[in-house]
Amino acid sequence: MNIVDLRSDTVTKPTPEMREAMAHAEVGDDVYGEDPNVNMLQEAAADKMGKEAGLFVPSGTMGNLIAVLVHCQRGDEAIMGDKGHTFSFEAGGISALGGVFPHTLPNQADGTLRIDDILGAIRPDDVHHPVSKLVILENTQNRCGGVVLSKEYSNEVAKLAHHHDMKLHVDGARIFNASVALNINVKEFVKEADSVTFCLSKGLCAPVGSVLCGSREFIGKARRMRKMLGGGMRQAGVLAAAGLVALDSMVDRLAEDHRRASELAQGLGKLTGIHFEMGLPQTNMVFPSLRAEVNGNAAEIVKKLATEGVKVSAVAERRLRLVTHAWVDDAAVQQTLNAFKKVLA
Ligand SMILES: *Cc1c(COP(=O)(O)O)cnc(C)c1O
């Protein structure tokens, strides 16, 4: 039986072209700044994001952590969504390692934080309060459905932050999905942002790594912070070489993942047991909910689907998540729909 793995786009493996590039990558010691592939990747990434400089980091989690630690001092406050990755899935690192105080605001169904909520959260200058230093947005917003935040919204939040002497960091783990979905140059989403992290290791299929981008001064501080966290890597060009292939050849094809996510949603929508309380996919994530008449909760359905060779995640008592990626082809979509039909029958 073919296994279809829709748990996440992080399960993607390096393409043959990446393995080829990795095998032949010229390398140097990147802590000395001497790895040619790392340097090329950082330049290419910064160029794509419209920023002065980039820093190759082992993970998106470390990229976000470094950004927060550079933008904030101990005791400072960072405003972020309560459904955000930094709040939910980064092991509390900003507090444990940076002493940074998270101020969460409700993520709206469209992934945004209300402008009024942000304004209300910014602290007045008063010794009783922590100092508001940073706003974090996530684009695409994972737990809200892989939804896209518009460039107008992101840039408005940046201007608001700057008006209050604060910074904006964009967790752009899947910002290329946003760019492809709206057919807008990725730069437009982060034009006014002070920093952005994006992942090479998700839909772009590279084995490891993310790039943090920002001003030259910011990246200088970020490089020291990466070293402090133990993230300074030596002959990392073997990984960066795959990242370069990812940036060059894996971005435009994300449209296929979005098409297949839509096809999955359309097919699942025809089953009486399924509805889409979170809306239909805008990018590569499908969040079907189980209607009351379906016997068994999401975790039980996950187990049954696995016996049909289809791996998905349970994200709530009666909700599943399916993420499309380069290793999910049209036949895999069909296999998935057939498995759901059988399991829900
Ligand atoms: C995956 C992800 C990250 C972190 O990336 P890792 O490389 O897994 O640490 C950050 N933000 C979002 C929205 C993500 O989906």
The ligand as a Gaussian input file, in Angstrom:
#p B3LYP/6-31G(d) Opt

LIG

0 1
 C        7.031000      25.086000      11.421000
 C        6.770000      26.456000      11.888000
 C        7.744000      27.184000      12.582000
 C        9.033000      26.568000      13.118000
 O        9.776000      25.855000      12.274000
 P       10.710000      24.637000      12.785000
 O       11.711000      24.610000      11.696000
 O        9.811000      23.449000      12.824000
 O       11.277000      25.005000      14.092000
 C        7.474000      28.483000      12.909000
 N        6.305000      29.041000      12.589000
 C        5.331000      28.380000      11.938000
 C        4.066000      29.080000      11.589000
 C        5.523000      27.055000      11.573000
 O        4.544000      26.393000      10.953000

